[in-house]
């Protein structure tokens, strides 16, 4: 008989700990089965709502611009980050399209510049081609 993989054992262990914690909480608080269902549904709704808010904030603050030989990428839902990439320092540009990207007409661009790699995601394919032409024209 084959032994379960380590990952399966880990998942089963986490599941067992979660069930034990839930049962202990139910016993300690004196809750009924209906209460558990209501609490679980409430937790799922809160998790979905907070995920939605995070995604909306992320895309609202995700911007990039090209000016004076510098690519500026601004992103971050809660904590703002800004990346400055000087075009003359870029050594390689990688454009990646997955199945989902192609479905929506998007791609991800990776800028390799002197020991650092910066990713620009969710770029329309047409814009990526224009960006690559701009960067190729600098040579």
N, C-alpha and C positions, 0 to 999 in steps of 0.2 A: 504494500500500500504506500502510495506517495505521500510525502509530508507536504503540508501547505507552505507556500512561499512566505518569506518573512513579512512582506508587505500585507499579505492577507491576515497573518497573525496579528500584526500591528493594528489593522483596521478593526478586527474582531475585538481586540483588547480595548481600543478606544470606545467601541460601541458598548462593550460590557461595562466600562467605567461610567459612561453616560447614562445607561439604563439604571445602574446601581445608584448613581447620584440622584436621578429623577425619582426613583422609588423611595430613597431616603428622604428627599424633600417632601414628597407627597405624604409620607408617614409622619414626618415632623410637623408639617403644617396642618395635617388632618384634612387634606383635600380629597375630593371625589373625582371619579374618572371624567365627568363632564367638565369640571374645572380645569383639568389638564388639557383637554381638547381646546377650550377657550383660550387658555394661556398660550398654547402652541400656535394657534391661528394668529393671535395677537403678535407674537414674536415674529412669525413669518411676514406678516403685513408690515411691521416696523422695519424689518430687514429689507424688504423689497422697496419700501418708500425711501429709505435712506440710500440705497443703491441708486435709485432713480435720481435723487437729488444730487448725489456725487457725480453721476454721469453728466447730468445737465450742467453742473458747475464746471466740470472738466472741459467739456466742449465749448462752453461760453468763453473760457479763458485760454483756449488753445489757439495761438496765432503765430504766424511767421511772416517775415518781410525781408526783402532784399534791397539794400541801399548802400551806396558808397563802398562796394566790394565786401560787404559784410552781410551774412545771413543771420537774422535775429529770430530765435524761436522762444516764444513765451508760452508757458504751460503751467498747470497746477490748479487743482480744484480748491484745496484749502491752503496749501503753502505754495506760493508762486515761485517759479524758477525761470531763469532767463539764460539762454545759451547764445553766445556770440561765436560765429564761425567765420573766420576771415577766408575769403575765397582763394587767396594766393597760398594759403596753408593747406588746402584740401588736396590730398594725394590720391584718393579713390572715392568714387561714388557708386554705391550699390543700390539698385532698385529691386524691390521684392514685391511680388504679387502672389498671394495665395488664392485658393479657390473662392473664398469669401470676398477677398479684395476684388477679384475680377468680376464677381457677381454685382458689386456696387460701383465698379469703375474706379476703384481706389488703389493706392499702392503705398508702400513704406520706403522711404529713402534713408540710407545710412551714409553719413559723411565721415570719412576717415581722414583725420587731420592731425598729424604729428603726435602720435601716441594717444589720441583720444578718438572716441567714436560717438557721434551724436545721431540720434534717430529722429526723423520727422515722419510722423504717422498720419494716415488718413488724408493723403494728398491725391487729388484727382489725377488720373493718368496724363491728361493733357497738360496740366500744370507741371508735372514731373518732367515731361519732355521739354517744355519751355525752360525749366530750371536747368536741365542738363545742357541745353543749347547755350544758355547764358554762361554756364561754367566752362563749357568746351571752348567758347569764344575767347576766354581770357588767356588761352595758351597760344 
